[in-house]
Amino acid sequence: MSIRKRIGFRRHSATFYRHDGSVDTYGQPTYGDDADWDVVTTAWPCELVTTVGGEVLRGRMVTEKTTHVAFGEFFGIGDITVKDRCIIDGVKYGITNTSDPDGISMEVRVELRGENNS
């Protein structure tokens, strides 16, 4: 199985956050305020691959807005959705897609979109 030999490539640690539903005085979600995001999963070891939208990576095409793909263990990541965000090495990413590529609950593929990190 290719999963076993790729574990050494998981040099990154990801933390996933979920917005707590806070809104500003106009009723709009406060996505820009870091204090309004709660930790879902922390220190998830993963492999991070830079890609472009529409590229085929490990036999599957990535979504159009994807800039990076993270691969890691299925267990320990929790219930991640496209409404969450991820921080890897201090860089914020939005989540464009999540999947179990082999369908055997061994590895998770998380497609990411780089956010404005200014």
SULCORUR-V179259 format. One record per residue. N is the residue number from 0. RES is the residue in one small letter. BURIAL is + if it has 16 or more other C-alpha atoms within 10 Angstrom, else -. Layout:
BEGIN
[[N RES BURIAL] [N RES BURIAL]]
END
This chain:
BEGIN
[[0 m -] [1 s -] [2 i -] [3 r -] [4 k -] [5 r -] [6 i -] [7 g -] [8 f -] [9 r +] [10 r -] [11 h +] [12 s +] [13 a +] [14 t +] [15 f +] [16 y +] [17 r +] [18 h +] [19 d -] [20 g -] [21 s -] [22 v -] [23 d -] [24 t -] [25 y -] [26 g -] [27 q -] [28 p -] [29 t +] [30 y +] [31 g -] [32 d -] [33 d -] [34 a -] [35 d +] [36 w +] [37 d -] [38 v -] [39 v +] [40 t +] [41 t +] [42 a -] [43 w +] [44 p +] [45 c +] [46 e +] [47 l +] [48 v -] [49 t -] [50 t +] [51 v +] [52 g -] [53 g -] [54 e -] [55 v -] [56 l -] [57 r -] [58 g -] [59 r -] [60 m -] [61 v +] [62 t +] [63 e -] [64 k +] [65 t +] [66 t +] [67 h +] [68 v +] [69 a +] [70 f +] [71 g +] [72 e +] [73 f +] [74 f -] [75 g -] [76 i +] [77 g -] [78 d -] [79 i +] [80 t -] [81 v -] [82 k -] [83 d +] [84 r +] [85 c +] [86 i +] [87 i +] [88 d -] [89 g -] [90 v -] [91 k +] [92 y +] [93 g +] [94 i +] [95 t +] [96 n +] [97 t +] [98 s +] [99 d -] [100 p +] [101 d -] [102 g -] [103 i -] [104 s -] [105 m -] [106 e +] [107 v +] [108 r +] [109 v +] [110 e +] [111 l +] [112 r +] [113 g +] [114 e -] [115 n -] [116 n -] [117 s -]]
END
